[in-house]
């Protein structure tokens, strides 16, 4: 379980601290081994992956959700985030995945939910 207020605050903090950062549509950074297999480096890449990692979600858990949006991640990892927070997080993630930097991804999402 993740505290909704801590989660929202962490996403906003990341957008404030790294306003121009952008990320590809991936929770984690990957490298390739000699067989061209993707291997996670252990470093989160996107704003949601970074926020979740900073709040204690493991690299293995993030990797298991690699192709999922935040609505699915909330369910799959049993994060316990309420629907308004999940919808906001999904908007932020979609904005980022569509090319927005972190500051704009948060600013252009629906209003930050009160938690």
Phi and psi in degrees as a GROMACS rama.xvg file:
@    title "Ramachandran Plot"
@    xaxis  label "Phi"
@    yaxis  label "Psi"
@TYPE xy
-118.629  135.266  UNK-2
-69.2798  122.409  UNK-3
-57.9077  -40.8742  UNK-4
-64.9235  -43.1701  UNK-5
-62.3004  -39.6325  UNK-6
-63.7612  -51.6406  UNK-7
-59.7737  -45.9402  UNK-8
-61.158  -37.3459  UNK-9
-69.1827  -41.1418  UNK-10
-63.4261  -45.5379  UNK-11
-64.3872  -40.7311  UNK-12
-60.3474  -45.0446  UNK-13
-62.4472  -42.1726  UNK-14
-65.3789  -32.9029  UNK-15
-76.1674  -42.2163  UNK-16
-74.8602  -32.1535  UNK-17
-128.358  61.8966  UNK-18
-62.2363  -32.2177  UNK-19
-95.479  2.33106  UNK-20
-69.1689  140.998  UNK-21
-126.536  164.29  UNK-22
-151.106  152.236  UNK-23
-76.0514  171.604  UNK-24
-75.3642  73.9021  UNK-25
-158.143  136.501  UNK-26
-73.0362  -33.1457  UNK-27
-123.099  157.1  UNK-28
-84.5867  141.297  UNK-29
-125.766  155.13  UNK-30
-127.449  171.193  UNK-31
-114.03  140.517  UNK-32
-87.6681  -173.702  UNK-33
-63.7936  -18.7968  UNK-34
-96.4787  9.49783  UNK-35
65.8367  23.2526  UNK-36
-83.4346  140.127  UNK-37
-75.4818  128.101  UNK-38
-123.39  125.056  UNK-39
-67.678  137.947  UNK-40
-82.1104  -12.71  UNK-41
92.8256  1.88963  UNK-42
-108.082  123.597  UNK-43
-70.3496  152.938  UNK-44
-115.593  -52.5909  UNK-45
-84.4754  168.237  UNK-46
-63.2449  -38.3845  UNK-47
-71.7124  -43.6644  UNK-48
-60.6868  -40.7254  UNK-49
-67.2453  -45.2382  UNK-50
-61.371  -47.2239  UNK-51
-63.428  -43.5121  UNK-52
-60.5821  -45.8997  UNK-53
-62.7346  -23.7261  UNK-54
-97.462  11.1218  UNK-55
105.532  1.32256  UNK-56
-76.2111  131.842  UNK-57
-74.2524  159.529  UNK-58
-59.9032  -41.6624  UNK-59
-60.7721  -41.2807  UNK-60
-65.343  -43.8406  UNK-61
-62.6776  -40.4181  UNK-62
-62.7572  -35.9149  UNK-63
-67.747  -14.5886  UNK-64
-111.163  14.3551  UNK-65
-51.6878  -34.2545  UNK-66
-102.736  15.7056  UNK-67
-106.437  149.627  UNK-68
-83.7928  176.232  UNK-69
-66.7943  -25.9253  UNK-70
-64.0969  -46.711  UNK-71
-68.8668  -38.8127  UNK-72
-61.537  -43.0744  UNK-73
-57.3946  -41.8083  UNK-74
-74.7297  -50.6024  UNK-75
-59.6524  -41.4248  UNK-76
-95.5437  3.79154  UNK-77
50.5787  50.6797  UNK-78
-71.7174  -26.501  UNK-79
75.7951  18.9276  UNK-80
-76.2145  137.367  UNK-81
-69.4267  157.063  UNK-82
-52.3356  -44.5329  UNK-83
-61.1933  -37.0157  UNK-84
-69  -41.3102  UNK-85
-66.063  -42.2733  UNK-86
-62.2967  -43.117  UNK-87
-61.5684  -47.7544  UNK-88
-60.7782  -39.2615  UNK-89
-66.0014  -38.6247  UNK-90
-62.348  -46.1178  UNK-91
-58.9741  -46.8633  UNK-92
-61.7489  -43.7487  UNK-93
-62.8941  -43.7919  UNK-94
-59.7866  -45.1968  UNK-95
-63.4107  -45.5413  UNK-96
-64.3912  -24.3485  UNK-97
-86.1905  4.17904  UNK-98
111.546  -3.53018  UNK-99
-71.5398  146.81  UNK-100
-71.9241  169.775  UNK-101
-62.1251  -39.698  UNK-102
-61.5675  -49.2888  UNK-103
-68.0444  -34.8043  UNK-104
-60.1343  -40.76  UNK-105
-75.2217  -44.7618  UNK-106
-62.664  -35.0531  UNK-107
-88.4266  -4.90639  UNK-108
-76.4748  168.133  UNK-109
-57.8429  165.885  UNK-110
-52.9111  140.005  UNK-111
-59.5475  127.824  UNK-112
-69.8647  145.717  UNK-113
-81.7442  128.787  UNK-114
